[in-house]
Amino acid sequence: MMVPIVQLQNLTKSYIEGKQSRAILQNVNAAFDTGEFILLLGHSGSGKSTLLNLISGIDAPDSGDILVNGVAINRLSERQRTMFRREHIGFIFQFFNLIPTLTAFENITLPMHLNGGVTAAKEKEVKNLLERVGLSQRQDAFPDRLSGGEQQRVAILRAIAHNPTLLLADEPTGNLDEDTGRTIIELLLELTRQANKTLIMATHNPEIIPLADKVYRIKHGELILTK
């Protein structure tokens, strides 16, 4: 029997606002399988980004467990979580988070360098990906010379080029116009589907719902399956 790539077990997370404790997630249980596209919906502040940060090990829960590939990442040390994240998780941010002093090619290959280096085969693979997304002529450009859509394509390639098990995307089209955003979603899905990766995306855009395998809405601290 296949073990889910992500398991959330009685997950609870709250924050202190002033003198009050505000519950973001309360006893959340869910399982996401390999190759699935999971969509997280909810209004701003509902906990979408918090849940992604918990799954990635950037944040820690108050209680409960988060298992990725069978590993309870919340029980790892901070250094162990960092190393696990580098190897197994790719993260795509709303604001791209590209390093301005690195070229497009250097931004994409940075996770590989952190994981031990870039082989000739990997370098060729990255160049093939750049060509595939129409950026082969832009690989030496710095982020400030790229359009928003080009920057997000670089961010997507950076997240997938080191072949992570799990991809997390936090409002990946939030800073793009509608047409560019649609193109980015189509590209992201194409790349992840072909590689049989699990993609978990937080968004407020209902137009993406028909493309997802499962859709969850976060409301009042609960994760509610709606599709």
N, C-alpha and C positions, 0 to 999 in steps of 0.2 A: 504494500500500500504506500502510495507516494505521500511524503510528508509535505505539508504546505510550506512555501518559501518564507511566508511571514505568518506568525501566530501572535495574536494579542490575547493575553490571559488576565482577566480581572484588572484591567489597566485603569489607573486613577491618577489624575494630575490636576493640581490646583495652584493658583498664584495668590500672593498677598497683595491686595490693593488697599493702600492706606492701612487701616487696622482690620480690614475684612479679608477673609479667605474666599476666593472665587473659584469654584469648581469648573474646570474646563472639560475634563473627561471623567466619567464615573463608571467604574466597573465594566469597562469596554471589553468585549470578547469578539474576535473575528479571525478568519483564516483566509489567506490569499494564496492562490496556487501559481505554479510556474507557468509563464506564458500569458497570464491574464492582464488585461488593462482595467485597473480599478480607478474609479472616479470618486473623489471626495467633494461633496457640495456642502454649502453652508454660508451664512452671511459673514461679513467681516467680523473677526473676533470670536467666531464660533469654536475654533480649535483646530482648523484644517492644518495650518502651519505647525502648530504644536504637535499634532499627531505625526507629521512627517519628521519633525526634529526628534521625536521619541523613537521612531522606527530606525532612524539613521544613527542613533546613539549620541547625537549632539546634545540632547537633553535627557534627563533621567526622570522616571515616574515616581510618584509618591509611594505607590504600591503596585503590585502586579508584575508581570513579565512580558518582555518582547523577545520573541525567538525569530531569528533570521537564519535560514539554513540549519535550523535545529540548535543554534547557539543563543543562549539568553544574554543578549548584548548588555542589558542593564546590570548584569552581575559581573561584567568585566571592569577592569581598572580603566581610567581615562586613557592611558597610553594604549591599552589593548583595544579599546573601542576605536581609537584613531586608526590603528593598524588594520583592524577589521573593516572599517569604513573604506579605507584606501583600496583594499583588495576586492571587496564584495559589493560596494554601493556606489552608484553614480547619482549626482544631485544636479538638477537643472533649476536655476533660480529665476525669479521674475526680473531682477535687475542685472542679469547676465553674469556679474561677478568675475569678469575677465581681468587678468592682471595687465594694467596699461603699458608696462614696460616690456611685455612679451608680445611677439608676433602671433598671428592666428595659429600657425603651426606649432609654435612653442607653447601656447596656451593649451592646445589639444594634447600635446605629448607630456605636459607637466605631471599628470598622475602616473605615467609610466616611469618617469625619472624618479619619482618618490617611491615607486615599487621596485626599483632596482636597475632601471635603465631602458634605453630604447634600442632594440636590435634593428638590423637592416630590414628584416622582414616586417617588423612593426612600423618602421618608417614608411615603407612602401604601402602598407595597409592604410596608414593615415592619409597618404597622398591620394590613394584611390578613393577614400571617403570624401576628401575635399573635392575631388573631381566629380564625384557622384552628386554632391549637393551644390555644384556650381561655384565652388570657391577655389579652384586650382590656381587661378590667376591672382588670388588674394591672400595666399598663404603667408606671404612676407609682410603683409599689412598689419599695422598696430590697431588696437581696438578703436581708437579715436578716428581712424580713417574708414571704419566700416559702418554701414547703415545698421539700424536696429535689427532688421531681419537677418543681416549677415552676422552680427554679433551673436544672435540667438542660435544660429546654425553652428557657429563655432562652439558655443556653450554646450549644445547637444552632442557634438562630436567629442568634446572633452569628456563628457559624462559617459559615453559608450565605448570610446576607443580602447580603454584598458580592459574591456570585456567583463564588466561587473555582473553579478548575478541579478541585482535589483536596481531599478531606476526609479528615482523619486523626482517629481516635478512640482514646483510650487508656483502656481499662476504663471506658467511659462510664456503666455501670450499677453500678459497684463499690460505690457508697455509697447505693444505693437498695434498697428491699425488692423482693421477687421480682415482685409484680404491677406495681408502678410501673416497674421495670426493663424488663419485657416491653412495656409501653405505650411507653416511650421508644425502644426498639429499633424497634418498628413505625412510630413517627412518623419516626424518623431515616431508615429505609429508604424510607418513602413519599415524603419530601421529596427524597431524593437520586435515587431512581428516576425521579421525574417530571421532574427537571431534568437527567437523564442525567449525573450526577456520578459520579466514581470515589470509592469509600469504602474506606479501609483501616482495619480495626479490630483492636486488640489486646485480647484477652480471655482469661479462663480458663474461661469459661462454655460448655460443650459444647452447650447447648440452642440456641445460635445457629447451629450448623453447617449445619442444613438450609436456612437462609435465604441462605447465602453462595454466590457463584458459584465461588470458589476458596478452598480452605483450606490454609494452610501451617502446619507445626509447626516451631518452632525448637528444635533439640536438638543439644547439643555443638557449637555454632557453625554448624550447617548449617541451611539453610532447605529443608524437605522438603515437597513438594506431596503432600497426602493426599486431595484432592478436586478 
